[in-house]
């Protein structure tokens, strides 16, 4: 497998977001994240039954959709549980009018600083749906989300459920 070294010009603060035991963690830039909600209130279930929509969360006087990355990738989605956490993302693309959206995760995110001396490598594998690229850092694989698709799904969720 051929790997390509990714060069970073400046340091980037990131978070590794654990999805489930079966999935690669997501590597996201910290500035894309508005908040991590630990033990959120119960999610309002989505009326649509689409596997990528975990439900709706009341957050800062807003109703925001919470996506399930496993459902986006078309794999089995775990039912919401007491250990659910939600990462709130700033919407800047297609979903900018909605302001924010959430992504369900299973454990606390791990901070990571990537700099010009980081050994971040792109993996030549076909990324699953919802993933823009699979990378490796320090021998650990991670997935970089396809934010464009996530935001398209937020727009679709709003049209389907509200």
URZI-V954103 format. One record per backbone hydrogen bond with DSSP energy under -0.5 kcal/mol. NH is the residue of the N-H (numbers start at 1). CO is the residue of the C=O. If there is no record, write none. Layout:
nh->[NH & NH]
co->[CO & CO]
This chain:
nh->[4 & 6 & 7 & 12 & 14 & 15 & 16 & 17 & 17 & 18 & 23 & 26 & 27 & 28 & 28 & 30 & 32 & 33 & 34 & 35 & 37 & 37 & 38 & 39 & 39 & 40 & 44 & 45 & 53 & 54 & 54 & 55 & 56 & 57 & 59 & 59 & 62 & 64 & 64 & 66 & 67 & 67 & 68 & 69 & 71 & 72 & 73 & 74 & 75 & 84 & 85 & 86 & 87 & 88 & 88 & 89 & 89 & 90 & 91 & 92 & 96 & 98 & 99 & 99 & 100 & 101 & 102 & 103 & 104 & 105 & 106 & 107 & 110 & 111 & 112 & 114 & 114 & 118 & 120 & 121 & 122 & 123 & 124 & 125 & 127 & 131 & 132 & 133 & 135 & 136 & 137 & 138 & 140 & 141 & 142 & 143 & 144 & 145 & 146 & 147 & 150 & 151 & 152 & 153 & 154 & 155 & 156 & 157 & 158 & 159 & 160 & 161 & 162]
co->[122 & 120 & 5 & 114 & 112 & 28 & 110 & 15 & 26 & 16 & 20 & 17 & 143 & 15 & 26 & 13 & 29 & 30 & 88 & 88 & 35 & 86 & 36 & 37 & 84 & 84 & 56 & 43 & 50 & 52 & 66 & 66 & 44 & 64 & 57 & 62 & 59 & 57 & 62 & 55 & 65 & 102 & 52 & 67 & 68 & 68 & 69 & 71 & 70 & 81 & 105 & 37 & 103 & 35 & 86 & 87 & 101 & 32 & 99 & 90 & 93 & 95 & 95 & 96 & 98 & 89 & 65 & 87 & 67 & 85 & 18 & 18 & 16 & 109 & 14 & 12 & 112 & 115 & 118 & 136 & 4 & 134 & 2 & 123 & 125 & 128 & 144 & 144 & 142 & 121 & 140 & 119 & 137 & 139 & 135 & 25 & 133 & 143 & 130 & 145 & 146 & 147 & 148 & 149 & 150 & 151 & 152 & 153 & 154 & 155 & 156 & 157 & 158]
